């Protein structure tokens, strides 16, 4: 066993040992181990390719020919290769005419098939299709590996079997040896390898192998008992599945923690809304009406974040939700800097805007047909620290006294801006209407989640 293989195995073992610890330091260690494993796997593959290339050029490429049933060969090959197609949801189909037997080295033919299918996967979009077919052609068996991928430009076709030549578009890490080695293997068997392709029409790689006159004397499970390429691919698949399982576990743990955090925050918000609403309600009916409206505002904020996968939402989206109330009967306009809100700020501002809207409809500008509201956002990145100023300006409504608005909504707005967002909220009772000014500290790097 080579030193590189030992390193790869040790990396895999160390990743499994660290799976239960989700601390950030351990995550960094697992990430580093994964990088080492990938790098050493690639190095091992490159060294083996260089060894194969040297043997081909020296004319000493060794084959261990056996009579192989083509149907069994493809069934076993596809059972391994299909694992490589799952990530891109590519359909892999393998068909062979009955009774075909070839005289070939199973290890090397599998190497050819895995290389051709691997290339097809790289250049086939998600949800595409790859077919492997085998049919009789006089005294040979013709194999075809076809895909519906992006294809190969006509000017590149004469060079694809040359040593160290590769298409860089979509394959920046290709070393240019895969197809050269495949051609060497097929030529050593007395066959031919060729390619047909055009842009946006997929590719077809076909090769011929001498037909064996007689029965398949080796029987089933030929590939799975071989060493070399098959073991490397099986190891690669096993490592990939283990990494995927590790990532799935960590993702599930992260999602559960995130869900738990969000549920707690939401319940705390609902509890605060219920407590403040009951203290300001004259009757059970008024409590139910006010509480339902505030829960609906919270629900709308959650919907806006869900549409953005809980990464962020836009301030203008929250304003548009207000504009849609009562089928757009109220005049609300938005102007100023476009602002992207991280989830915590979005939920808090959604509740604040709901209270401002409710007060404007009940007592302020929107209680009058001529009244209107203008929301202005100003993002001041030059301020130390950076700040976001949101101004809610009402005009065209009835005169408002301070005692009219200093109820629950007033307290919720002040509490949300000053306690939740660590900002400042001021109110002016201008002759033209109420003006709320809210100044919020704005982080250089907003959080991505709650």
C-alpha positions as CSV (number, residue, x, y, z in Angstrom):
1,X,0.0,0.0,0.0
2,X,1.4,3.4,-1.0
3,X,2.1,6.2,1.5
4,X,-0.5,8.4,-0.3
5,X,-3.2,5.8,0.1
6,X,-2.4,5.6,3.9
7,X,-2.7,9.4,4.1
8,X,-6.1,9.3,2.4
9,X,-7.4,6.6,4.7
10,X,-6.1,8.4,7.8
11,X,-7.8,11.6,6.8
12,X,-11.1,9.7,6.4
13,X,-10.7,8.1,9.8
14,X,-9.9,11.4,11.5
15,X,-12.9,13.1,9.9
16,X,-15.2,10.3,11.3
17,X,-13.7,10.7,14.8
18,X,-14.5,14.4,14.7
19,X,-18.0,14.0,13.5
20,X,-19.8,14.5,16.8
21,X,-18.2,17.8,17.7
22,X,-19.7,20.8,16.0
23,X,-17.5,23.5,17.6
24,X,-16.0,26.0,15.1
25,X,-12.5,24.8,15.8
26,X,-13.4,21.2,15.0
27,X,-15.2,22.3,11.9
28,X,-12.0,24.0,10.7
29,X,-10.1,20.8,11.4
30,X,-12.6,18.7,9.4
31,X,-12.4,21.2,6.6
32,X,-8.6,21.0,6.5
33,X,-8.7,17.2,6.6
34,X,-11.1,17.2,3.7
35,X,-8.8,19.4,1.7
36,X,-5.8,17.2,2.5
37,X,-7.9,14.1,1.5
38,X,-9.0,15.6,-1.8
39,X,-5.5,16.9,-2.6
40,X,-3.8,13.5,-1.9
41,X,-6.5,11.6,-3.8
42,X,-5.8,13.9,-6.8
43,X,-2.1,13.4,-6.4
44,X,-2.4,9.7,-6.3
45,X,-4.6,9.7,-9.4
46,X,-2.1,11.9,-11.2
47,X,0.9,9.7,-10.3
48,X,-1.0,6.6,-11.6
49,X,-1.8,8.4,-14.8
50,X,1.8,9.4,-15.3
51,X,2.9,5.7,-14.7
52,X,0.3,4.5,-17.3
53,X,1.6,7.1,-19.7
54,X,5.2,6.1,-19.3
55,X,4.2,2.4,-19.9
56,X,2.3,3.3,-23.0
57,X,5.2,5.3,-24.4
58,X,7.7,2.6,-23.6
59,X,5.5,-0.1,-25.3
60,X,5.3,-2.1,-22.1
61,X,1.6,-1.6,-21.2
62,X,0.6,-4.9,-19.6
63,X,-2.7,-6.6,-20.2
64,X,-4.3,-9.6,-18.6
65,X,-6.8,-10.7,-21.2
66,X,-9.8,-12.7,-20.2
67,X,-13.0,-13.8,-21.9
68,X,-15.6,-11.4,-20.6
69,X,-19.4,-11.4,-21.1
70,X,-20.2,-7.9,-22.2
71,X,-23.6,-7.8,-20.5
72,X,-22.1,-8.8,-17.1
73,X,-19.2,-6.3,-17.7
74,X,-21.6,-3.4,-18.3
75,X,-23.9,-4.3,-15.4
76,X,-21.0,-4.3,-12.9
77,X,-19.4,-1.2,-14.4
78,X,-22.7,0.7,-14.3
79,X,-23.4,-0.4,-10.7
80,X,-20.3,1.5,-9.7
81,X,-20.4,4.4,-12.2
82,X,-24.0,5.3,-11.4
83,X,-22.8,6.5,-7.9
84,X,-20.8,9.2,-9.7
85,X,-23.9,10.6,-11.5
86,X,-26.2,11.1,-8.5
87,X,-24.8,14.5,-7.5
88,X,-25.9,16.1,-10.8
89,X,-29.0,13.9,-11.1
90,X,-27.8,12.5,-14.4
91,X,-29.5,9.4,-15.8
92,X,-27.1,6.6,-16.7
93,X,-28.3,3.8,-19.0
94,X,-26.4,0.7,-20.0
95,X,-27.5,-1.7,-22.7
96,X,-25.7,-4.6,-24.5
97,X,-26.7,-7.1,-27.1
98,X,-27.1,-10.6,-25.7
99,X,-24.4,-13.2,-26.1
100,X,-21.4,-10.8,-26.7
101,X,-18.1,-12.0,-25.3
102,X,-14.8,-10.0,-25.7
103,X,-11.2,-11.0,-25.0
104,X,-10.0,-8.1,-22.8
105,X,-8.4,-7.0,-19.6
106,X,-11.4,-6.2,-17.3
107,X,-9.3,-3.8,-15.1
108,X,-8.2,-1.7,-18.1
109,X,-11.6,-1.7,-19.9
110,X,-13.2,-0.5,-16.7
111,X,-10.6,2.2,-16.6
112,X,-11.6,3.3,-20.0
113,X,-15.3,3.3,-19.2
114,X,-14.8,5.2,-15.9
115,X,-12.8,7.9,-17.7
116,X,-15.3,8.3,-20.5
117,X,-18.2,8.4,-18.2
118,X,-16.3,10.8,-15.8
119,X,-15.7,13.2,-18.7
120,X,-19.4,12.9,-19.7
121,X,-20.5,13.8,-16.2
122,X,-18.2,16.9,-16.2
123,X,-19.7,18.3,-19.4
124,X,-23.3,17.2,-19.0
125,X,-25.7,19.6,-17.2
126,X,-27.8,18.6,-14.2
127,X,-30.7,16.3,-15.2
128,X,-28.9,15.1,-18.3
129,X,-28.4,11.6,-19.7
130,X,-25.5,9.3,-20.4
131,X,-25.8,6.1,-22.4
132,X,-23.4,3.2,-22.6
133,X,-24.2,0.7,-25.5
134,X,-22.5,-2.3,-26.8
135,X,-23.4,-4.1,-30.1
136,X,-21.7,-6.6,-32.5
137,X,-19.8,-5.2,-35.4
138,X,-18.5,-7.9,-37.7
139,X,-15.7,-9.7,-35.6
140,X,-15.6,-6.9,-33.0
141,X,-17.8,-5.4,-30.3
142,X,-18.6,-1.7,-30.7
143,X,-19.0,0.3,-27.4
144,X,-20.5,3.8,-27.4
145,X,-20.5,6.3,-24.5
146,X,-22.9,9.1,-25.4
147,X,-24.2,12.1,-23.6
148,X,-26.4,15.2,-24.2
149,X,-23.9,17.6,-22.8
150,X,-22.3,20.8,-24.1
151,X,-20.3,19.0,-26.8
152,X,-16.8,19.6,-28.1
153,X,-16.0,22.3,-30.7
154,X,-15.0,20.9,-34.1
155,X,-11.6,22.6,-34.0
156,X,-10.7,20.8,-30.7
157,X,-11.6,17.2,-31.9
158,X,-8.2,16.5,-33.7
159,X,-6.3,17.2,-30.4
160,X,-8.4,15.5,-27.7
161,X,-6.4,12.3,-27.7
162,X,-3.0,14.0,-27.5
163,X,-1.0,13.8,-24.4
164,X,-1.4,16.7,-21.9
165,X,-4.1,18.3,-24.1
166,X,-7.5,19.1,-22.4
167,X,-10.5,21.4,-22.8
168,X,-10.2,24.0,-20.0
169,X,-13.7,25.3,-20.2
170,X,-15.6,23.5,-17.5
171,X,-12.5,21.3,-16.7
172,X,-9.8,23.6,-15.2
173,X,-8.1,20.7,-13.4
174,X,-7.9,18.3,-16.2
175,X,-4.3,17.0,-16.8
176,X,-4.8,16.0,-20.4
177,X,-3.8,12.3,-19.8
178,X,-7.2,10.6,-19.5
179,X,-8.1,10.2,-23.2
180,X,-4.5,9.6,-24.1
181,X,-4.4,6.7,-21.7
182,X,-7.8,5.4,-22.9
183,X,-6.5,5.4,-26.5
184,X,-3.4,3.5,-25.4
185,X,-5.4,0.9,-23.6
186,X,-7.8,0.3,-26.6
187,X,-4.9,0.3,-29.1
188,X,-3.1,-2.3,-26.9
189,X,-6.2,-4.5,-27.2
190,X,-6.1,-4.2,-31.0
191,X,-9.1,-1.8,-31.1
192,X,-9.8,1.8,-32.1
193,X,-11.1,4.8,-30.1
194,X,-12.8,7.7,-31.8
195,X,-15.0,10.7,-30.9
196,X,-17.9,12.5,-32.6
197,X,-19.2,15.8,-31.2
198,X,-20.4,19.3,-32.0
199,X,-21.3,22.2,-29.8
200,X,-24.6,21.9,-27.9
201,X,-25.2,18.5,-29.4
202,X,-23.5,16.2,-26.9
203,X,-20.6,13.8,-27.6
204,X,-20.2,10.1,-28.6
205,X,-17.0,8.3,-27.8
206,X,-16.9,4.8,-29.4
207,X,-14.3,2.1,-29.2
208,X,-14.0,-1.4,-30.6
209,X,-12.6,-4.6,-28.9
210,X,-11.9,-8.0,-30.5
211,X,-14.8,-10.4,-30.1
212,X,-14.0,-13.7,-28.3
213,X,-15.1,-16.8,-30.1
214,X,-16.5,-18.9,-27.3
215,X,-18.2,-18.7,-23.9
216,X,-17.5,-16.3,-21.0
217,X,-15.4,-18.7,-18.8
218,X,-14.9,-16.2,-16.0
219,X,-18.5,-15.7,-15.0
220,X,-20.0,-12.9,-12.8
221,X,-18.4,-10.3,-10.6
222,X,-15.2,-10.0,-12.6
223,X,-14.7,-6.3,-11.9
224,X,-15.4,-6.3,-8.2
225,X,-12.6,-8.9,-7.6
226,X,-10.0,-6.9,-9.5
227,X,-7.5,-4.4,-8.0
228,X,-6.2,-1.0,-9.2
229,X,-8.8,1.2,-11.0
230,X,-11.8,-0.6,-9.6
231,X,-10.6,-0.4,-6.1
232,X,-9.6,3.3,-6.6
233,X,-13.1,4.1,-7.9
234,X,-14.8,2.1,-5.2
235,X,-12.6,3.9,-2.6
236,X,-13.5,7.3,-4.2
237,X,-17.2,6.5,-4.1
238,X,-16.9,5.3,-0.5
239,X,-15.0,8.4,0.5
240,X,-17.5,10.6,-1.3
241,X,-20.5,8.9,0.4
242,X,-18.9,9.2,3.8
243,X,-18.2,12.9,3.2
244,X,-21.8,13.3,2.1
245,X,-23.1,11.5,5.1
246,X,-20.9,13.7,7.4
247,X,-22.1,16.8,5.6
248,X,-25.7,15.7,5.9
249,X,-25.4,15.1,9.6
250,X,-23.7,18.5,10.2
251,X,-26.3,20.1,8.0
252,X,-29.2,18.5,9.9
253,X,-27.6,19.5,13.2
254,X,-27.1,23.1,12.0
255,X,-30.7,23.3,10.7
256,X,-32.1,21.9,14.0
257,X,-30.0,24.5,16.0
258,X,-31.1,27.3,13.6
259,X,-34.8,26.2,13.8
260,X,-34.6,26.0,17.6
261,X,-33.1,29.5,17.7
262,X,-35.7,30.9,15.3
263,X,-38.6,29.3,17.1
264,X,-37.4,30.7,20.5
265,X,-37.0,34.2,19.0
266,X,-40.5,34.0,17.4
267,X,-42.1,32.7,20.6
268,X,-40.4,35.5,22.5
269,X,-41.7,38.0,20.0
270,X,-45.3,36.6,20.2
271,X,-45.1,36.6,24.0
272,X,-44.0,40.2,24.1
273,X,-46.8,41.2,21.6
274,X,-49.4,39.3,23.7
275,X,-48.2,40.9,26.9
276,X,-48.2,44.4,25.6
277,X,-51.5,44.0,23.7
278,X,-53.4,42.7,26.7
279,X,-52.3,45.7,28.8
280,X,-53.6,48.1,26.2
281,X,-56.8,46.4,25.3
282,X,-60.2,47.5,26.8
283,X,-61.9,44.2,26.0
284,X,-61.3,40.6,24.9
285,X,-62.6,41.5,21.4
286,X,-60.2,44.4,21.0
287,X,-57.4,42.2,22.3
288,X,-58.2,39.5,19.7
289,X,-58.4,42.0,16.9
290,X,-55.2,43.8,17.7
291,X,-53.3,40.6,18.5
292,X,-54.4,38.9,15.2
293,X,-53.3,41.9,13.2
294,X,-49.9,41.9,14.8
295,X,-49.4,38.2,14.3
296,X,-50.4,38.6,10.7
297,X,-47.7,41.3,10.3
298,X,-45.2,38.9,11.9
299,X,-46.3,36.2,9.5
300,X,-45.8,38.4,6.5
301,X,-42.3,39.2,7.6
302,X,-41.6,35.5,7.9
303,X,-43.0,34.9,4.4
304,X,-40.7,37.6,2.9
305,X,-37.7,36.0,4.5
306,X,-38.8,32.5,3.4
307,X,-38.9,33.7,-0.2
308,X,-35.3,34.8,0.2
309,X,-34.3,31.5,2.0
310,X,-33.9,33.4,5.3
311,X,-30.8,35.1,4.0
312,X,-32.1,38.6,3.7
313,X,-35.0,40.7,2.5
314,X,-35.3,44.2,1.0
315,X,-36.8,47.2,2.9
316,X,-38.9,47.9,-0.2
317,X,-40.5,44.5,0.1
318,X,-41.8,45.4,3.6
319,X,-43.2,48.7,2.2
320,X,-44.9,46.8,-0.6
321,X,-46.7,44.6,2.0
322,X,-48.1,47.8,3.5
323,X,-49.1,49.1,0.1
324,X,-51.1,45.9,-0.5
325,X,-53.2,46.3,2.7
326,X,-56.9,46.9,1.9
327,X,-56.3,46.2,-1.8
328,X,-53.9,49.1,-2.1
329,X,-56.4,51.7,-0.9
330,X,-53.8,53.7,1.1
331,X,-51.3,56.1,-0.4
332,X,-47.8,54.9,0.7
333,X,-44.7,55.7,-1.3
334,X,-41.0,54.8,-0.8
335,X,-37.9,56.6,-1.8
336,X,-34.2,56.7,-0.9
337,X,-31.4,54.1,-0.8
338,X,-32.2,50.5,-1.5
339,X,-31.5,48.5,1.7
340,X,-31.0,44.8,2.2
341,X,-32.1,43.7,5.7
342,X,-30.7,40.7,7.6
343,X,-33.5,38.5,9.2
344,X,-33.4,39.9,12.7
345,X,-33.7,43.5,11.5
346,X,-36.3,42.6,8.9
347,X,-38.6,41.0,11.5
348,X,-38.3,43.9,13.9
349,X,-38.9,46.6,11.2
350,X,-41.9,44.6,9.9
351,X,-43.5,44.9,13.4
352,X,-42.6,48.6,13.6
353,X,-44.0,49.4,10.2
354,X,-47.2,47.6,11.0
355,X,-47.7,49.7,14.1
356,X,-47.0,52.9,12.2
357,X,-49.5,51.8,9.6
358,X,-52.1,50.9,12.1
359,X,-51.8,54.3,13.9
360,X,-51.9,56.1,10.5
361,X,-55.1,54.3,9.5
362,X,-56.8,54.8,12.9
363,X,-55.7,58.3,13.9
364,X,-53.3,59.8,11.3
365,X,-53.0,60.6,7.6
366,X,-54.4,57.4,6.3
367,X,-57.7,58.0,8.1
368,X,-58.4,60.6,5.5
369,X,-58.9,60.1,1.8
370,X,-56.5,62.9,1.0
371,X,-53.8,61.6,3.4
372,X,-50.6,59.9,2.4
373,X,-47.4,58.4,3.8
374,X,-43.8,58.8,2.5
375,X,-41.1,56.4,3.7
376,X,-37.5,57.6,3.1
377,X,-34.4,55.5,3.7
378,X,-30.9,57.0,4.0
379,X,-27.9,54.7,4.4
380,X,-24.9,56.7,5.8
381,X,-21.8,54.5,5.3
382,X,-19.6,57.5,6.1
383,X,-20.9,57.9,9.6
384,X,-19.0,56.2,12.4
385,X,-20.5,53.7,13.0
386,X,-22.6,53.5,9.7
387,X,-26.3,54.2,10.2
388,X,-29.6,53.6,8.5
389,X,-32.2,56.3,8.9
390,X,-35.8,55.5,8.1
391,X,-38.3,58.4,8.1
392,X,-42.0,57.8,8.2
393,X,-43.7,61.1,7.2
394,X,-47.5,61.6,7.2
395,X,-49.3,64.4,5.3
396,X,-52.9,65.4,4.5
397,X,-54.4,63.9,7.6
398,X,-56.2,65.4,10.7
399,X,-54.2,67.2,13.4
400,X,-52.7,64.7,15.9
401,X,-52.2,65.3,19.6
402,X,-49.4,63.6,21.5
403,X,-51.8,61.9,23.8
404,X,-53.5,60.2,20.9
405,X,-50.5,58.1,19.7
406,X,-48.7,57.4,23.0
407,X,-50.3,54.0,23.5
408,X,-49.2,50.5,22.9
409,X,-48.0,51.1,19.3
410,X,-45.9,54.1,20.5
411,X,-44.3,51.9,23.2
412,X,-43.7,49.0,20.8
413,X,-42.0,51.2,18.2
414,X,-39.7,52.8,20.8
415,X,-38.9,49.4,22.4
416,X,-38.2,47.7,19.1
417,X,-35.9,50.4,17.7
418,X,-34.1,51.1,21.0
419,X,-33.9,47.7,22.6
420,X,-34.0,45.3,19.7
421,X,-32.0,47.3,17.2
422,X,-30.0,49.5,19.6
423,X,-31.1,52.6,17.7
424,X,-33.0,55.7,18.4
425,X,-36.6,56.7,17.6
426,X,-38.0,60.3,17.6
427,X,-41.4,61.6,16.9
428,X,-42.4,65.1,15.7
429,X,-46.0,66.4,15.7
430,X,-45.7,68.7,12.7
431,X,-48.6,70.8,11.4
432,X,-48.6,68.7,8.3
433,X,-48.7,65.4,10.2
434,X,-46.6,63.0,12.3
435,X,-43.0,62.4,11.4
436,X,-41.2,59.4,12.9
437,X,-37.4,59.3,12.5
438,X,-35.6,56.1,13.3
439,X,-31.8,55.9,13.4
440,X,-30.3,52.3,13.4
441,X,-26.7,51.3,13.7
442,X,-25.7,49.6,10.4
443,X,-23.1,46.8,10.5
444,X,-20.4,46.7,7.8
445,X,-21.1,43.0,7.4
446,X,-24.7,42.2,8.1
447,X,-25.5,38.9,9.6
448,X,-26.6,36.1,7.3
449,X,-29.2,34.6,9.6
450,X,-30.8,34.9,13.0
